[in-house]
Amino acid sequence: MKNRQNYLNTLLEFLDKDVIKVITGVRRCGKSTLLKLLSEELKKRKIPCENILHINFESMKYRDITDCNLFYDYICKHLPENGKVYLLIDEPQNVIAWEKAVNSFKVDFDCDIYITGSNAMLLSGELSTLISGRYVEIEVYPLSYKEYLDFHNTEKSDTSFQHYLKFGGFPSTVELTHNLDRIIDVLDGIYSTVIMKDVIGKSNIKDEELLHKIVAFMADNIGNSTSSNSIANKLINEKRIENTRKTPAVSTIENYIGALKKAFIFYEAKRYDIKGKNLLKTLGKYYIVDIGLRNTLLGYRDVDRGHILENIVYLELKRCGYNVFIGKVNEREIDFIAEKASSKMYIQVSETLGDSQTLERELTPLRIINDNHEKLIITSDKTYVESYNGIKVKNIVDWLCE
């Protein structure tokens, strides 16, 4: 069982704090493993095994716990005689009104609660009402490039980065040691499970064929400005849906995109006007949770490399806790504005800066921004030039390994 030290450290920062820890992320990204790592850490800290209750509702072992009353009774039955109890709860969404049980645990027992979920609906509805202000969300993603190197016990290199771009970062693919056929099988299985359990199973999805077409379109257009209207028009133009369905198709597509976002398959970066200091309602961009998954859906092809690198950078910024936006300054675009409480960055991503025209295109929007926050260009190039009048330039592999 490989360590996810950054995530584990985050959990440990909240250990014994009076908040419920809610761990979210796409299915099979490592949330359950993270709870196992936490359990092992608690044992190292001399917490008795009977004080650690780990329940995974994906297991048939707990098939009889179908509602909040049975859930509550089960925990009561297994409470230790002395000391705080650590409740590690995997995927409780199929337990009817499970939120009431969790809220009651917090009220009735001396406990520290950790919950995982593969759909953002976990934090909607009654749970958010019952525990409002008393939980913290910890988002988990597939492996970063740095974690990928650790899992494969290898060093950063062009070859390992190409493998990462090809196979992605789902932990379950690591043991397959770059066996493409087996990795495709695993990623196909992950995709099918996520679609059935976390999209169709959690949302009002009636047209599965249309859903798959939307996924393929969005995967093929990562980093492009996209909207429900543009997807609908594209499908209509390709005669994949009838023109008479145009209006309902747009609203349906919007709902289906929402369901895909809730299942953590796609993330949306909204557009932000830097000078006007406001979010814009115009076209945002979508990024997929894992490039290996995209390759499985579309086929392994060496195209759209710039957008693939953009996707990698976007996910890395999210892993680091940044809120990420697309920037607009005058009529020009900044690939990413990355913000969190302690810092802010403006980032351009370019596969290469090999000619003066491309370099000027990437530098110009950053020069327009009149503040002192970090400005950075990330590229595949290996260049000896580290900055242009304060605008830093970094190789993407080096940046990912910092």
C-alpha positions as CSV (number, residue, x, y, z in Angstrom):
1,M,0.0,0.0,0.0
2,K,1.7,3.1,-1.3
3,N,1.6,6.3,0.8
4,R,-0.1,9.5,-0.3
5,Q,1.8,11.6,2.2
6,N,0.5,15.0,1.2
7,Y,-3.1,13.9,1.6
8,L,-2.3,12.0,4.8
9,N,-0.6,15.1,6.3
10,T,-3.7,17.2,5.5
11,L,-5.9,14.6,7.4
12,L,-3.5,14.6,10.3
13,E,-3.6,18.4,10.5
14,F,-7.3,18.0,11.2
15,L,-6.9,15.0,13.6
16,D,-9.1,15.4,16.7
17,K,-10.3,18.8,15.4
18,D,-14.0,19.4,15.9
19,V,-14.9,19.1,12.3
20,I,-16.1,16.2,10.1
21,K,-13.5,15.4,7.5
22,V,-15.2,14.8,4.1
23,I,-12.9,13.3,1.5
24,T,-14.1,13.6,-2.1
25,G,-12.8,12.7,-5.5
26,V,-13.4,10.5,-8.5
27,R,-13.9,6.8,-7.9
28,R,-10.7,4.8,-7.6
29,C,-8.4,7.8,-7.1
30,G,-7.3,6.5,-3.7
31,K,-9.8,7.7,-1.1
32,S,-10.3,4.3,0.6
33,T,-6.6,3.7,0.6
34,L,-6.2,7.1,2.3
35,L,-8.5,6.0,5.1
36,K,-6.4,2.8,5.5
37,L,-3.3,4.9,5.7
38,L,-5.0,7.0,8.4
39,S,-6.0,3.9,10.3
40,E,-2.3,2.6,10.2
41,E,-1.1,6.0,11.4
42,L,-3.6,6.0,14.3
43,K,-2.3,2.6,15.4
44,K,1.3,3.9,15.3
45,R,0.0,6.6,17.7
46,K,-1.1,3.9,20.1
47,I,-4.8,4.3,19.4
48,P,-6.4,0.9,20.3
49,C,-7.7,-1.1,17.3
50,E,-11.2,-1.3,18.9
51,N,-11.3,2.6,18.9
52,I,-10.9,2.6,15.1
53,L,-14.1,1.7,13.2
54,H,-13.6,1.5,9.5
55,I,-16.8,0.8,7.5
56,N,-16.7,0.5,3.7
57,F,-20.2,0.5,2.3
58,E,-18.9,-0.8,-1.0
59,S,-18.4,-4.1,0.8
60,M,-21.2,-6.7,1.0
61,K,-20.3,-7.1,4.7
62,Y,-22.5,-4.1,5.4
63,R,-25.3,-4.9,3.0
64,D,-27.9,-5.1,5.8
65,I,-27.2,-1.5,7.0
66,T,-29.8,0.2,4.7
67,D,-31.0,3.2,6.7
68,C,-29.8,5.7,9.3
69,N,-31.4,3.8,12.2
70,L,-29.5,0.6,11.4
71,F,-26.3,2.6,10.8
72,Y,-26.7,4.3,14.2
73,D,-27.4,0.9,15.9
74,Y,-24.4,-0.7,14.3
75,I,-22.0,2.0,15.6
76,C,-23.6,1.9,19.1
77,K,-23.0,-1.8,19.2
78,H,-19.3,-1.5,18.3
79,L,-18.4,1.5,20.4
80,P,-15.3,0.9,22.6
81,E,-15.7,0.9,26.3
82,N,-13.2,3.7,26.8
83,G,-11.7,6.6,24.8
84,K,-12.5,8.5,21.7
85,V,-13.7,6.5,18.7
86,Y,-12.4,7.2,15.2
87,L,-15.1,6.6,12.6
88,L,-13.8,6.0,9.0
89,I,-16.8,5.8,6.7
90,D,-16.4,4.9,3.0
91,E,-19.2,5.7,0.5
92,P,-22.3,5.9,2.8
93,Q,-24.6,7.4,0.1
94,N,-26.7,4.3,-0.4
95,V,-27.7,4.3,3.3
96,I,-31.0,6.1,3.5
97,A,-30.7,9.3,5.5
98,W,-27.2,8.5,6.5
99,E,-26.6,12.2,7.2
100,K,-28.9,12.0,10.3
101,A,-26.8,9.1,11.7
102,V,-23.5,11.0,11.1
103,N,-24.9,14.1,12.7
104,S,-26.1,12.1,15.7
105,F,-22.7,10.5,16.1
106,K,-21.2,13.9,16.4
107,V,-23.8,14.9,19.1
108,D,-23.9,11.7,21.1
109,F,-20.4,10.3,21.1
110,D,-16.8,11.3,21.7
111,C,-15.7,10.7,18.1
112,D,-13.6,11.9,15.2
113,I,-15.3,11.4,11.8
114,Y,-13.9,10.8,8.3
115,I,-16.2,10.2,5.3
116,T,-15.4,9.5,1.7
117,G,-17.6,10.1,-1.3
118,S,-17.3,9.8,-5.1
119,N,-20.0,12.3,-5.9
120,A,-20.3,16.0,-4.9
121,M,-23.9,15.3,-4.0
122,L,-22.5,13.9,-0.8
123,L,-22.2,17.5,0.4
124,S,-25.5,18.7,-0.9
125,G,-28.9,18.6,0.6
126,E,-29.4,17.5,4.2
127,L,-25.8,16.8,5.1
128,S,-24.7,20.4,4.4
129,T,-27.7,21.7,6.4
130,L,-27.0,19.3,9.4
131,I,-23.3,19.9,9.6
132,S,-23.1,23.4,8.2
133,G,-19.9,25.0,9.3
134,R,-18.7,21.8,11.0
135,Y,-17.0,20.0,8.1
136,V,-13.9,20.4,5.9
137,E,-13.7,19.0,2.4
138,I,-10.5,17.4,1.3
139,E,-10.3,16.8,-2.5
140,V,-8.3,13.8,-3.7
141,Y,-7.1,13.4,-7.3
142,P,-5.3,10.7,-9.2
143,L,-1.6,10.6,-8.9
144,S,0.4,13.7,-9.6
145,Y,3.6,13.3,-11.7
146,K,5.7,13.4,-8.6
147,E,3.6,10.7,-6.9
148,Y,3.7,8.7,-10.1
149,L,7.5,8.7,-10.0
150,D,7.3,7.6,-6.3
151,F,4.8,4.8,-7.1
152,H,7.0,3.5,-10.0
153,N,10.2,4.0,-8.0
154,T,11.8,6.0,-10.8
155,E,13.3,9.4,-11.5
156,K,12.0,12.3,-13.5
157,S,12.9,12.1,-17.2
158,D,11.4,12.7,-20.6
159,T,10.5,9.0,-20.8
160,S,8.7,8.8,-17.4
161,F,6.8,12.0,-18.3
162,Q,5.7,10.6,-21.6
163,H,4.5,7.5,-19.8
164,Y,2.5,9.7,-17.4
165,L,0.9,11.6,-20.3
166,K,0.0,8.3,-21.9
167,F,-1.2,6.2,-18.9
168,G,-2.4,8.8,-16.5
169,G,-2.3,8.6,-12.7
170,F,-5.0,6.2,-11.4
171,P,-3.2,4.3,-8.7
172,S,-4.6,0.9,-9.8
173,T,-2.7,1.2,-13.1
174,V,0.7,1.4,-11.5
175,E,1.1,-2.3,-10.8
176,L,0.5,-3.0,-14.5
177,T,3.9,-1.5,-15.3
178,H,3.0,0.2,-18.6
179,N,1.1,-2.8,-20.1
180,L,-1.2,-0.8,-22.4
181,D,-3.8,-3.5,-23.0
182,R,-4.3,-4.1,-19.3
183,I,-4.3,-0.4,-18.4
184,I,-7.0,0.2,-21.0
185,D,-9.0,-2.6,-19.4
186,V,-8.7,-1.0,-16.0
187,L,-9.5,2.5,-17.2
188,D,-12.5,1.2,-19.2
189,G,-13.7,-0.4,-16.0
190,I,-13.2,2.8,-13.9
191,Y,-15.1,4.8,-16.5
192,S,-18.0,2.4,-16.7
193,T,-18.3,2.2,-13.0
194,V,-18.2,6.0,-12.5
195,I,-20.8,6.5,-15.3
196,M,-23.2,3.8,-13.9
197,K,-22.8,4.5,-10.2
198,D,-21.9,8.1,-9.8
199,V,-23.5,9.7,-12.9
200,I,-26.5,7.7,-14.0
201,G,-27.1,6.3,-10.6
202,K,-27.1,9.6,-8.8
203,S,-28.7,11.9,-11.4
204,N,-31.8,11.9,-13.6
205,I,-30.0,10.5,-16.7
206,K,-32.4,9.1,-19.2
207,D,-30.3,9.1,-22.4
208,E,-27.2,7.1,-21.8
209,E,-26.1,7.2,-25.4
210,L,-26.2,11.0,-25.4
211,L,-24.3,11.1,-22.1
212,H,-21.4,9.1,-23.7
213,K,-21.4,11.5,-26.7
214,I,-21.1,14.5,-24.4
215,V,-18.2,12.8,-22.5
216,A,-16.4,12.1,-25.8
217,F,-16.9,15.7,-26.9
218,M,-15.7,17.2,-23.7
219,A,-12.7,14.9,-23.5
220,D,-11.8,15.9,-27.1
221,N,-12.2,19.6,-26.2
222,I,-10.2,20.0,-23.0
223,G,-8.9,23.5,-22.8
224,N,-11.3,24.8,-25.4
225,S,-14.0,27.3,-24.6
226,T,-17.1,25.1,-24.4
227,S,-20.8,25.5,-23.5
228,S,-24.0,23.5,-23.6
229,N,-25.0,25.3,-26.7
230,S,-21.8,24.6,-28.5
231,I,-22.1,20.9,-27.7
232,A,-25.7,20.8,-28.8
233,N,-24.9,22.5,-32.1
234,K,-22.0,20.2,-32.7
235,L,-24.1,17.1,-32.1
236,I,-26.9,18.5,-34.3
237,N,-24.5,19.4,-37.1
238,E,-23.1,15.8,-37.0
239,K,-26.8,14.6,-37.1
240,R,-26.2,12.8,-33.8
241,I,-29.4,14.3,-32.5
242,E,-32.4,15.7,-34.3
243,N,-32.6,19.5,-34.9
244,T,-36.2,19.4,-33.5
245,R,-34.7,18.5,-30.2
246,K,-32.4,21.5,-30.1
247,T,-34.0,23.4,-27.2
248,P,-34.6,20.5,-24.9
249,A,-31.2,19.0,-25.9
250,V,-29.4,22.1,-24.6
251,S,-31.1,22.0,-21.2
252,T,-30.5,18.2,-21.1
253,I,-26.8,18.6,-22.0
254,E,-26.5,21.2,-19.3
255,N,-27.9,18.8,-16.7
256,Y,-25.6,16.0,-18.0
257,I,-22.5,18.2,-17.7
258,G,-23.5,19.0,-14.2
259,A,-23.8,15.3,-13.4
260,L,-20.3,14.7,-14.8
261,K,-18.8,17.5,-12.7
262,K,-20.5,16.1,-9.6
263,A,-18.9,12.7,-10.3
264,F,-15.5,14.5,-10.6
265,I,-14.9,13.4,-14.2
266,F,-14.6,17.0,-15.4
267,Y,-13.8,20.2,-13.7
268,E,-14.8,23.7,-14.9
269,A,-12.6,26.7,-14.9
270,K,-14.7,29.9,-15.2
271,R,-13.5,33.1,-16.9
272,Y,-12.4,36.0,-14.8
273,D,-12.0,39.6,-15.9
274,I,-8.7,40.8,-14.3
275,K,-9.3,44.5,-14.8
276,G,-13.0,44.4,-14.0
277,K,-12.4,42.0,-11.1
278,N,-15.5,39.9,-11.7
279,L,-16.4,36.4,-13.0
280,L,-17.8,36.4,-16.5
281,K,-20.7,34.4,-17.7
282,T,-19.1,33.8,-21.1
283,L,-17.5,30.5,-22.1
284,G,-15.5,28.7,-19.5
285,K,-13.3,25.6,-20.1
286,Y,-13.4,22.0,-18.9
287,Y,-10.6,19.7,-17.9
288,I,-10.7,16.0,-17.4
289,V,-9.7,14.3,-14.2
290,D,-7.0,12.1,-15.7
291,I,-5.3,12.1,-19.1
292,G,-5.0,8.4,-19.2
293,L,-8.8,8.2,-19.0
294,R,-9.0,10.6,-21.9
295,N,-6.6,8.5,-24.0
296,T,-8.7,5.5,-23.3
297,L,-11.9,7.3,-24.4
298,L,-10.5,8.9,-27.6
299,G,-7.6,6.6,-28.5
300,Y,-3.9,7.0,-27.9
301,R,-2.8,9.8,-30.2
302,D,-0.2,12.5,-30.1
303,V,-2.4,15.5,-30.9
304,D,-3.6,18.5,-28.9
305,R,-0.5,18.3,-26.9
306,G,-0.7,21.9,-25.8
307,H,-4.2,21.3,-24.3
308,I,-3.0,18.1,-22.7
309,L,-0.2,20.0,-20.9
310,E,-2.7,22.6,-19.9
311,N,-4.9,19.9,-18.4
312,I,-1.9,18.6,-16.4
313,V,-1.1,22.1,-15.1
314,Y,-4.7,22.7,-14.2
315,L,-4.9,19.5,-12.1
316,E,-1.6,20.2,-10.4
317,L,-2.8,23.6,-9.3
318,K,-6.0,22.1,-7.9
319,R,-3.9,19.5,-6.0
320,C,-2.0,22.3,-4.5
321,G,-5.2,23.9,-3.2
322,Y,-5.6,26.7,-5.7
323,N,-8.8,28.1,-7.0
324,V,-8.2,28.2,-10.7
325,F,-9.8,30.6,-13.3
326,I,-9.3,31.5,-17.0
327,G,-8.0,35.1,-17.1
328,K,-9.2,37.9,-19.4
329,V,-7.2,41.0,-19.7
330,N,-8.4,43.5,-22.3
331,E,-9.0,41.2,-25.3
332,R,-6.3,38.7,-24.4
333,E,-6.5,35.5,-22.4
334,I,-4.4,34.2,-19.5
335,D,-4.4,30.4,-19.4
336,F,-4.8,30.3,-15.6
337,I,-5.2,32.6,-12.6
338,A,-4.4,30.5,-9.5
339,E,-5.4,31.9,-6.1
340,K,-5.4,30.8,-2.5
341,A,-5.2,32.7,0.8
342,S,-1.4,33.0,0.7
343,S,-0.6,33.5,-2.9
344,K,-1.7,34.3,-6.5
345,M,-0.1,33.4,-9.8
346,Y,-0.7,34.2,-13.5
347,I,0.2,31.2,-15.7
348,Q,0.6,30.7,-19.4
349,V,1.1,27.1,-20.7
350,S,2.8,26.6,-24.1
351,E,4.1,23.4,-25.6
352,T,7.0,25.3,-27.0
353,L,8.5,28.8,-27.2
354,G,10.5,27.9,-30.1
355,D,9.9,31.0,-32.2
356,S,9.7,34.7,-31.4
357,Q,6.1,35.0,-32.4
358,T,5.0,32.3,-30.0
359,L,7.1,33.8,-27.2
360,E,5.6,37.2,-27.7
361,R,2.1,35.8,-27.8
362,E,2.6,34.2,-24.4
363,L,4.4,37.2,-22.8
364,T,2.1,40.0,-24.0
365,P,-0.9,39.2,-21.7
366,L,1.3,38.8,-18.7
367,R,3.0,42.2,-19.4
368,I,-0.4,43.9,-19.4
369,I,-1.2,42.8,-15.8
370,N,-0.1,45.6,-13.6
371,D,0.5,44.0,-10.2
372,N,3.3,42.2,-8.4
373,H,2.0,38.7,-8.3
374,E,4.1,35.9,-9.8
375,K,3.9,35.5,-13.6
376,L,5.0,32.3,-15.1
377,I,5.2,30.5,-18.4
378,I,5.3,26.7,-18.3
379,T,6.6,24.9,-21.4
380,S,8.0,21.6,-22.6
381,D,11.1,23.4,-23.7
382,K,14.4,23.0,-21.9
383,T,15.6,26.5,-21.9
384,Y,18.5,28.3,-20.2
385,V,16.4,31.5,-20.1
386,E,14.8,31.6,-16.7
387,S,12.9,34.9,-17.0
388,Y,11.9,37.8,-19.3
389,N,11.9,41.0,-17.2
390,G,10.5,39.2,-14.2
391,I,8.2,36.7,-16.0
392,K,9.6,33.3,-15.1
393,V,9.9,30.4,-17.6
394,K,9.9,26.8,-16.3
395,N,10.1,23.4,-17.9
396,I,6.9,21.5,-17.1
397,V,8.7,18.4,-15.7
398,D,10.8,20.6,-13.4
399,W,7.8,22.6,-12.3
400,L,5.8,19.4,-11.5
401,C,8.6,18.1,-9.4
402,E,9.2,21.2,-7.3
